[in-house]
Amino acid sequence: MFLSRTDIEQLTGYRRPSRQKLWLRKNGLRFFVAADGYPRVPRANFENLQKQHYAEPDFNSLKGMR
């Protein structure tokens, strides 16, 4: 359901939750803060962001540029 603490640490490169949250905000990942202060990133949000980032570009607008 959520990325693990290890996943978030590897993704952000930070161990401290305050730095993780800054990195997640800067990179557009939505997250929740749990009672322990650590960010919780829903796995679906992360996977959707990956799909958007690696989606093929839309070349249709270039067809009429000759």
mmCIF file of the C-alpha atoms, coordinates in Angstrom:
data_MODEL
# 
_entry.id   MODEL 
# 
loop_
_atom_site.group_PDB 
_atom_site.id 
_atom_site.type_symbol 
_atom_site.label_atom_id 
_atom_site.label_alt_id 
_atom_site.label_comp_id 
_atom_site.label_asym_id 
_atom_site.label_entity_id 
_atom_site.label_seq_id 
_atom_site.pdbx_PDB_ins_code 
_atom_site.Cartn_x 
_atom_site.Cartn_y 
_atom_site.Cartn_z 
_atom_site.occupancy 
_atom_site.B_iso_or_equiv 
_atom_site.pdbx_formal_charge 
_atom_site.auth_seq_id 
_atom_site.auth_comp_id 
_atom_site.auth_asym_id 
_atom_site.auth_atom_id 
_atom_site.pdbx_PDB_model_num 
ATOM 1  C CA . MET A 1 1  ? 0.000  0.000  0.000   1.00 0.00 ? 1  MET A CA 1 
ATOM 2  C CA . PHE A 1 2  ? 2.842  2.449  0.915   1.00 0.00 ? 2  PHE A CA 1 
ATOM 3  C CA . LEU A 1 3  ? 6.511  2.620  -0.007  1.00 0.00 ? 3  LEU A CA 1 
ATOM 4  C CA . SER A 1 4  ? 8.623  1.270  2.833   1.00 0.00 ? 4  SER A CA 1 
ATOM 5  C CA . ARG A 1 5  ? 10.948 3.477  4.880   1.00 0.00 ? 5  ARG A CA 1 
ATOM 6  C CA . THR A 1 6  ? 13.852 1.845  3.074   1.00 0.00 ? 6  THR A CA 1 
ATOM 7  C CA . ASP A 1 7  ? 12.248 2.605  -0.307  1.00 0.00 ? 7  ASP A CA 1 
ATOM 8  C CA . ILE A 1 8  ? 11.783 6.257  0.648   1.00 0.00 ? 8  ILE A CA 1 
ATOM 9  C CA . GLU A 1 9  ? 15.337 6.461  1.985   1.00 0.00 ? 9  GLU A CA 1 
ATOM 10 C CA . GLN A 1 10 ? 16.736 5.027  -1.240  1.00 0.00 ? 10 GLN A CA 1 
ATOM 11 C CA . LEU A 1 11 ? 14.495 7.233  -3.374  1.00 0.00 ? 11 LEU A CA 1 
ATOM 12 C CA . THR A 1 12 ? 15.352 10.479 -1.594  1.00 0.00 ? 12 THR A CA 1 
ATOM 13 C CA . GLY A 1 13 ? 18.889 9.714  -0.466  1.00 0.00 ? 13 GLY A CA 1 
ATOM 14 C CA . TYR A 1 14 ? 18.005 10.972 3.025   1.00 0.00 ? 14 TYR A CA 1 
ATOM 15 C CA . ARG A 1 15 ? 17.458 9.225  6.348   1.00 0.00 ? 15 ARG A CA 1 
ATOM 16 C CA . ARG A 1 16 ? 15.926 12.133 8.248   1.00 0.00 ? 16 ARG A CA 1 
ATOM 17 C CA . PRO A 1 17 ? 12.175 12.500 7.724   1.00 0.00 ? 17 PRO A CA 1 
ATOM 18 C CA . SER A 1 18 ? 12.423 16.301 7.460   1.00 0.00 ? 18 SER A CA 1 
ATOM 19 C CA . ARG A 1 19 ? 14.821 16.040 4.507   1.00 0.00 ? 19 ARG A CA 1 
ATOM 20 C CA . GLN A 1 20 ? 12.767 13.239 2.940   1.00 0.00 ? 20 GLN A CA 1 
ATOM 21 C CA . LYS A 1 21 ? 9.658  15.444 3.047   1.00 0.00 ? 21 LYS A CA 1 
ATOM 22 C CA . LEU A 1 22 ? 11.518 18.354 1.425   1.00 0.00 ? 22 LEU A CA 1 
ATOM 23 C CA . TRP A 1 23 ? 12.780 16.082 -1.361  1.00 0.00 ? 23 TRP A CA 1 
ATOM 24 C CA . LEU A 1 24 ? 9.345  14.541 -1.930  1.00 0.00 ? 24 LEU A CA 1 
ATOM 25 C CA . ARG A 1 25 ? 7.713  17.997 -2.173  1.00 0.00 ? 25 ARG A CA 1 
ATOM 26 C CA . LYS A 1 26 ? 10.417 19.281 -4.531  1.00 0.00 ? 26 LYS A CA 1 
ATOM 27 C CA . ASN A 1 27 ? 9.931  16.280 -6.817  1.00 0.00 ? 27 ASN A CA 1 
ATOM 28 C CA . GLY A 1 28 ? 6.141  16.344 -6.873  1.00 0.00 ? 28 GLY A CA 1 
ATOM 29 C CA . LEU A 1 29 ? 5.399  13.193 -4.900  1.00 0.00 ? 29 LEU A CA 1 
ATOM 30 C CA . ARG A 1 30 ? 2.287  13.345 -2.737  1.00 0.00 ? 30 ARG A CA 1 
ATOM 31 C CA . PHE A 1 31 ? 2.689  11.914 0.740   1.00 0.00 ? 31 PHE A CA 1 
ATOM 32 C CA . PHE A 1 32 ? 1.116  11.733 4.179   1.00 0.00 ? 32 PHE A CA 1 
ATOM 33 C CA . VAL A 1 33 ? 2.893  12.227 7.472   1.00 0.00 ? 33 VAL A CA 1 
ATOM 34 C CA . ALA A 1 34 ? 2.318  9.460  9.999   1.00 0.00 ? 34 ALA A CA 1 
ATOM 35 C CA . ALA A 1 35 ? 2.220  9.957  13.773  1.00 0.00 ? 35 ALA A CA 1 
ATOM 36 C CA . ASP A 1 36 ? 5.912  8.999  13.944  1.00 0.00 ? 36 ASP A CA 1 
ATOM 37 C CA . GLY A 1 37 ? 6.801  11.959 11.688  1.00 0.00 ? 37 GLY A CA 1 
ATOM 38 C CA . TYR A 1 38 ? 7.901  9.865  8.714   1.00 0.00 ? 38 TYR A CA 1 
ATOM 39 C CA . PRO A 1 39 ? 6.382  10.454 5.276   1.00 0.00 ? 39 PRO A CA 1 
ATOM 40 C CA . ARG A 1 40 ? 4.154  7.764  3.811   1.00 0.00 ? 40 ARG A CA 1 
ATOM 41 C CA . VAL A 1 41 ? 4.064  7.631  0.026   1.00 0.00 ? 41 VAL A CA 1 
ATOM 42 C CA . PRO A 1 42 ? 1.178  5.635  -1.446  1.00 0.00 ? 42 PRO A CA 1 
ATOM 43 C CA . ARG A 1 43 ? 2.664  3.115  -3.861  1.00 0.00 ? 43 ARG A CA 1 
ATOM 44 C CA . ALA A 1 44 ? -0.013 3.977  -6.460  1.00 0.00 ? 44 ALA A CA 1 
ATOM 45 C CA . ASN A 1 45 ? 1.016  7.672  -6.437  1.00 0.00 ? 45 ASN A CA 1 
ATOM 46 C CA . PHE A 1 46 ? 4.637  6.704  -7.014  1.00 0.00 ? 46 PHE A CA 1 
ATOM 47 C CA . GLU A 1 47 ? 3.762  4.296  -9.819  1.00 0.00 ? 47 GLU A CA 1 
ATOM 48 C CA . ASN A 1 48 ? 1.487  6.865  -11.516 1.00 0.00 ? 48 ASN A CA 1 
ATOM 49 C CA . LEU A 1 49 ? 4.239  9.486  -11.382 1.00 0.00 ? 49 LEU A CA 1 
ATOM 50 C CA . GLN A 1 50 ? 6.657  7.025  -12.968 1.00 0.00 ? 50 GLN A CA 1 
ATOM 51 C CA . LYS A 1 51 ? 4.193  6.307  -15.784 1.00 0.00 ? 51 LYS A CA 1 
ATOM 52 C CA . GLN A 1 52 ? 3.722  10.026 -16.462 1.00 0.00 ? 52 GLN A CA 1 
ATOM 53 C CA . HIS A 1 53 ? 7.452  10.664 -16.430 1.00 0.00 ? 53 HIS A CA 1 
ATOM 54 C CA . TYR A 1 54 ? 8.263  7.858  -18.845 1.00 0.00 ? 54 TYR A CA 1 
ATOM 55 C CA . ALA A 1 55 ? 5.247  8.237  -21.116 1.00 0.00 ? 55 ALA A CA 1 
ATOM 56 C CA . GLU A 1 56 ? 5.993  8.593  -24.799 1.00 0.00 ? 56 GLU A CA 1 
ATOM 57 C CA . PRO A 1 57 ? 5.769  12.147 -26.107 1.00 0.00 ? 57 PRO A CA 1 
ATOM 58 C CA . ASP A 1 58 ? 2.847  13.222 -28.266 1.00 0.00 ? 58 ASP A CA 1 
ATOM 59 C CA . PHE A 1 59 ? 4.295  13.992 -31.711 1.00 0.00 ? 59 PHE A CA 1 
ATOM 60 C CA . ASN A 1 60 ? 0.908  14.886 -33.278 1.00 0.00 ? 60 ASN A CA 1 
ATOM 61 C CA . SER A 1 61 ? 1.578  18.628 -32.941 1.00 0.00 ? 61 SER A CA 1 
ATOM 62 C CA . LEU A 1 62 ? 4.701  18.277 -35.109 1.00 0.00 ? 62 LEU A CA 1 
ATOM 63 C CA . LYS A 1 63 ? 2.897  16.780 -38.113 1.00 0.00 ? 63 LYS A CA 1 
ATOM 64 C CA . GLY A 1 64 ? 1.997  20.138 -39.667 1.00 0.00 ? 64 GLY A CA 1 
ATOM 65 C CA . MET A 1 65 ? 5.432  21.743 -39.206 1.00 0.00 ? 65 MET A CA 1 
ATOM 66 C CA . ARG A 1 66 ? 6.955  21.378 -42.664 1.00 0.00 ? 66 ARG A CA 1 
# 
